[in-house]
Amino acid sequence: MRYLFIAVITSILLNSSTIFRGVGTTALSYYYDKSAVEFIIREKIPSVRIHIYILNTMKKLDVDASEALELNLKWSKEIYQKLNDNNISSMITISDFPLTQTKCIDKKKPIYWSSKECVNQIYTMVKRTVNEFKSSNLIGYEFLGEPVVEISGKSLEPTNWNDIFKNIIKITRKVDRDKYLFYSVAPWGIASHYSKVKPFNDDKIIYNAHMYQPHKYTHQQVRKIKNEYSYPLWIWSKRWNRDKLYEQLKPLIDFGKKYNKPISISEFSVILWAENSNVYLKDLLDIFEENSISWYYFNIGSIYKGWDARYSGRVDNRFRKHYNYKGSNSKRFKLLKRYLGD
């Protein structure tokens, strides 16, 4: 997921690590419909990640990048205040930093990372965001949650990603020394890439990843993936079960233990119609809990309902999606609530 999110999160100190448990929601969907935030408050979800969609806002409301950011900050502040009033803490995540609807929109292209215009746009939006919330009780910020560049068909780490993140730290610390920054490993924020990561010289960094592996299962019948899969499953002679999920997360877990740093999965999910999806999610949640990993389920409240834990979903033989609102009675939400607590 490559957009801006705000998450609401409640923190618990375990040893020297800060643990967050929560769900994601989106600022743009709040503009259209306030029910997701109302649901979150009513269900006393301890933690929420608010996602801001800059490019999507530009397209849907026909505004430029600056106005799209301002609108999202306005909606996010409203969400933050409602959550804060109900003792729910929050964080903000922004993953896209477009200049126009056609410029600086594709992180996979090398020009995105080599263009001074595009990189400066990241800094401009980061500065505006941290200044807006510097006096708030936000947990922190996640900027560029899935850094990646594709060269000759291979997904790679942008060579300047860590330098960009260091500058994000500097921009943030000029106005706010208390809030966390979530660092995502490249490429794609995948936890297995943490074997070569070194910690930054800042005590308020949470080392983060996203978890959608195996992608063929979690994203089945979404866009180009037309096949149906059931968990656990075989893909390319690999057996994907709980042991394999742990293997994928182990480099992040080992990093946290080695350097005594807090770690998180700020996005994880599986499409609603995937067979045995609750078994997959339970395996992940058990791994998170057993290894002091903060986590944010994606999501509750989005224009696209395929991940929304309040719904059940199915795909018919013409690949049309059908959704049924279940609210707190959905099997997926009931599972999440067991781990989120009352």
N, C-alpha and C positions, 0 to 999 in steps of 0.2 A: 504494500500500500504506500503510495508516494505522495501524500498530501499532508495538509496541516491538521493536526488533531490537538484538542485539549483534553487532558485526562484528569479526572478527579481521583485523588488518592489519599488513603489514610496510612500514616506511617507507624511502624512498630519497631522499636529497637531490639534486635536480637544480637547479643554480643556486641561487636563493633559495627555491625551492618544495619542499614536501614531497609526494612522490608515493606513494600507496597503491594496491595492486592486490589485490583479494580477492573473496570471496563472502559472501553473507549466510546466516545460520542463525537458528533461533528457539529461545528459551528454553523455551517451552511444549512444543515437539516433543521437546526434550531430556528433559523430565520423562517422556514416554512411551517414548522410544527414544533410546539413546545412540549409535546407529550413525553418524549424520551427523557428529558431532564426531570419532569414531574414524576415519571416512573422511577428513576434513579433515587430521587429524594424519598419517595413513598416506600421503596424497598430498602432504604437505608444502606445502599451500596457504599462501602467505605472508601472507594477510590475510583476516580473517573479520569480518563485520558481524553482531552478535547482536541479533536482533529480539525485543522483549518485547511480548506481547499482553496488555494489562491487562484489557480488557472480555471478551475471549475466555476468559481464565483465570477470571474471575468466573463466567461462565456455565457453563463445563465442570466446574469444581470446587465450585461453589456457595459462593463466598467473597465477602467484601466487598472494596472497592477497596484498602483498606490491606493486607489479607492477600494479595491478588493481587499487589500490588507487592512485598511481602516475599518471597513465593515466587519471583517472577521474579528478584529480586536474588540470592536464594540459588542458583538454578539458574545464573544468569549468572556468579556468582562461581566456581562449580564449573567452568564452561566456560572462563572466563578463566584459572583456575589450570592446567588441563590444557594449554591453548594456550601459556601463558607458560612452562610446564615444557618445552615443545617449541620454544621460541624463535619462537613465533607471537604477534604483538602483537594487541591487540583494542580495540574501541570499543563503546559502548552507544548504542542509539537507542530513544527512546520517543515514540510518536506519538499515543497516546490517554491521556487523563487523566480518566476518569469518576469521578463521586462515587458513583453507584449504577448499577444496570443500566439505568436509564431517565433519569438526570440527568447532564448534561454529557457526552453521548456523540456528538453530531453537530456537528462543526466547521463544517458548511455553514450552520447556522442562526445568524442574527445574535445570538440570546440567548446562545449559547456565548461569544461575545467580549465581550458587554456585561455578562454576569453576574459580579458580584464573586466569588460562590461558585466558579464554574467557573475563573476566572482564578487565584484563590488555590489551587485544587486543583493547577493546573499548577506553581505555585511550591513548594507543599508536597512534591510528588513529585520535583521537580528537586532540592530541598534534600536530601531523604532519599537520593537516588541519588548525588549528588556527595560526600556525607559518607561513604557506604558504600565508595566507591572512591577516596577522596582519597589514600590511601597506595599505591595500585596503580600498575602500569605501563601502564594503559590509554592508548590514543592520545587518546581524548576522547569527546565526547557529541554526539548529534544529538537535539534535542527538537523535536517538531512539524515533521516533515519535509515535510508538504504543507499549509501554512496556506491556508485559503480560506474565504470566506463567499459564499453565493448569495443574491442579491437580484433579484427579478423575472426569474428564470431565467438570470441572468448570474453567472459566477464572478468574484469580485473579491478584492482584497487587503483583509483586515480592517484597519480604520483604526488599530487599536492594536497591530498585529502587531510593528512595529519597537520600540515601547515595551516590549512584553512580552519581546522578545528582549534588550533592554538590561537588563531586570531579571534575566533568566536569566544574563546575563554577570555582573552584580553578585553574585548568589547564589553562582555558581560560584567567582568570584575571592576571595570571603571565605575559602574553605577550600582553594582549589587554583588556583595561578597558572600551572601548567605545561601542563595538558591543553588540547587543542583543543576548540573548540565549532564545530559545523557549522551555518552559517546557511543556511536554505532560503528562496528567494524566493517571494513570493505573486503570483498564486494557483497552487496545486497544485504548487509547486516546479518549475515549468517554466522551462527555461533561457532561453527567448526573452524572458522578462520582466526580464532583467538590465540592459537598456538604461538604466533610470532608477535603479538601485541605487547608493548611496554606501557606502563602507566604514565600518565601526564603528571606534571608537577603542580597539582591542584588537589586539595583534599575533598572537594565537593563535586567529584565526577562519579557518576554511576556508569558502569561499563555494561553496555546494552547490546541486545540482538533482537531480531524478529524470527519467529518460528512458524514456517509454513511447509516444512519438509515432511513427507515427500510432496512436491508441488503437484504432481499428477493426481494425487489423492485429494489434497485439500482444495484444489481448484478444478476438480472434474466438472465438465459441462459448463465451464465458465469460459467464454470466448472460444479459443481454439481447441481446448481439451474436451473432446467429445466422448471419450471412453468412460465407462463406469467402473469404479473400483470399490472394494470393501476392505476395511481394516480388520486385522493385519493383512498385509499383501506382499506380493513379490513384484519388484521392479528391477529390471536389468540384473537378474540373478541375485538380488539383495532382498533379504527378508525384513520388511519394515514392521517391527513390533516394538514393545516397550524398550527392549534392550537396544535396538537400533536408534530409537529416539534419544535415549541416554547417551549413546555414543556420539550423536550429533551435537549434544549440548556439553559434553565432557570438557572440551577445550575452554569454554567459558567458565565452567565450574572450577576447573583446575587453576585458571587465571585468578579467580576470586580468592581461592585458598592460598595460592602462592604469594600474592601481593596484599592479602587482607583488604580487598576492595569490595564494595557492594556491587552486585550484578543484577541484571534484570532482563526480562523478555517483555518489551513494551508493546509488542503485537504478536498475537497468535490466534489462529482460528481454523475452521474448516467449513466449507460450504454446507448449507443446511441439509441438502439432499444426499450427502455422502453416506453410504451405508456404514453403520457402526461408528458414527461420528462421535457419539458420547463416550465410547470406549477409548477412542483416540485422545479425546480431550481429557478424560480421567487419567490416562497414562501420563500425559504431559503435566497435569496439575499435581499429581503425586510426585513426579520428579522435581518440579519447582519447590514444593513444600519440603521435601526431604533434603534439599540442597540450598536452602535460604535464598531462593531466586525470587525477586519481585516479579509480578506479572500483571498484565493488562489484557483482558480478552477483547478481541475486535469483533463485534461492537454492539452497542445498543443505541440506535438512533443514527440513521444514514439514509440518504435518498435511495440507495440500492439496498434492498432488504435481504439479500442472499446470505449475509453474515449475522443478521440481527437475532440475538438470542431470544427475543420475545415471539418469534415466529417459527412455524414449521414450514417446510418447502418441498416441492417436488418439480420434476421436469417431465413433460409429456413427450410422446414419440415424435413431436415436431420441434422439440427443444424449446418449447415455451415454458416459462417459469410461472409457478402458481404458489401463492403464499397464504397462510392461514394464521391470523393473529391469535396467540395463546396467552400473551402477557406473562404473568408470574407462574402460570400453569404449564408453560412449555417444558418439555423434558430437558432441553439444554439449559434453560435458566435455572431450573431446580438443581441441576448438577453444579452449576457455577455458585449458586447460593450456599451450597454445603461448604464450599471452600472460602467464600467471602465472609461467612458468618452471619449471625442475626444482627 
